[in-house]
Amino acid sequence: MMYMNTQNRCVNIIAHLFNAPLEDSESAVGVGTVGSSEAIMLAGLAFKRKWQNKRRAEGKPIDNPNIVTGANVQVCWEKFARYFEVELKEVKLREGYYVMDPEKAVEMVDENTICVAAILGSTLNGEFEDVKRLNDLLVEKNKETGWDTPIHVDAASGGFIAPFLYPELEWDFRLPLVKSINVSGHKYGLVYAGIGWVIWRNKEDLPEELIFHINYLGADQPTFTLNFSKGSSQVIAQYYQLIRLGFEGYRNVMENCRENMIVLKEGLEKTERFNIVSKDEGVPLVAFSLRDNHRHDEFEISDLLRRFGWIVPAYTMPPDAQHVTVLRVVIREDFSHTLAERLVNDIQKVLHELDTLPSKLSSNVKAADGEDGKPAETRALESKKSDLEKTREITTIWRKFVTARKQKMNVVC
Ligand SMILES: *Cc1c(COP(=O)(O)O)cnc(C)c1O
């Protein structure tokens, strides 16, 4: 019971943070999950079921549900779509615009759309999508068509940023079409990995038939999660953080992250070698590309930075901006001003080193450079070996090892 209580307290705190329209004595509707992925599966299922019920009542077919999102969606939406058989209709990106365009999204909405999913804090560049504009356009479209297509906000990262740094920004339950929101406790919720939350606007937005009531644990326990049992440590840690830090505490942490983001961004701008593709208003991260990546590209910078102990991923943008490559640094709570300056310094060292090297070094050149102390031939051979061959080799060695041990110990394992 302790567990349910703690979980419900967290749900209530987060629902208030997201401006859920609750009466004083009313408790919020939501659940703790393993992360935003599970939260999104549950929210998606609720939308699918609501849409099916409505269509059935109207005597209309229910075999082609779809979700409209930007091509920048996190992979868990593709998982939801494939596992639960919903078509994902993606609004394409374009160079210089890396989030879902609300106009285009609303154009793609049809009678089979179970929801439009907006992202508060795109994984790729941290940018907040314009949920208010989306809401307004969709209200109009719903009026014209008689549909009532709702919105889900994937606030995995931004859900613990926007309420503290941009309280005036309307992206949450203040907008009437926003019916559910997910957030990751293990991102800016400041809890270790394994916790996420999904909150519904009202009881009516979570179809009752998806909730299971069990009584064999001593009291009525409603459950709506993909898994049944789960550890309570993350829920307790989330509750601890919420009450230990409070609104002020979270705001201080987020402000600090934002300040360090600015230090890093300005340091990178000073090199005059990068275009910044993240926004000042968004998740505190810096996403940047080289102004000129003809001689050397972002992947080489990422590779060389590892030598200094930095893991800065480089990746290409989704369609239709796949020709753009970016590097991304997400600012964590424990990142500091000094670390930001050191990172800029190390990036400058890497740039300097690349400038002295011939264009686009191949892995052979790197090996010849003595980076890993192996002769170039060995390195080239290794890279030719397919993953399958490597797996087979490891399996063979493992088998030998286990057989030898079994013989020695004379046990069955
Ligand atoms: C991280 C992230 C997810 C997935 O969240 P998990 O908590 O890792 O399951 C989904 N959407 C967005 C926008 C994210 O940034």
The ligand as a Gaussian input file, in Angstrom:
#p B3LYP/6-31G(d) Opt

LIG

0 1
 C       14.264000       9.665000     -24.063000
 C       13.039000       9.907000     -24.860000
 C       12.049000       8.909000     -24.985000
 C       12.212000       7.532000     -24.381000
 O       12.226000       7.631000     -23.027000
 P       12.738000       6.492000     -22.026000
 O       12.472000       7.109000     -20.705000
 O       14.182000       6.306000     -22.317000
 O       11.947000       5.259000     -22.281000
 C       10.900000       9.204000     -25.682000
 N       10.728000      10.405000     -26.259000
 C       11.653000      11.390000     -26.178000
 C       11.379000      12.709000     -26.814000
 C       12.846000      11.169000     -25.476000
 O       13.766000      12.141000     -25.400000

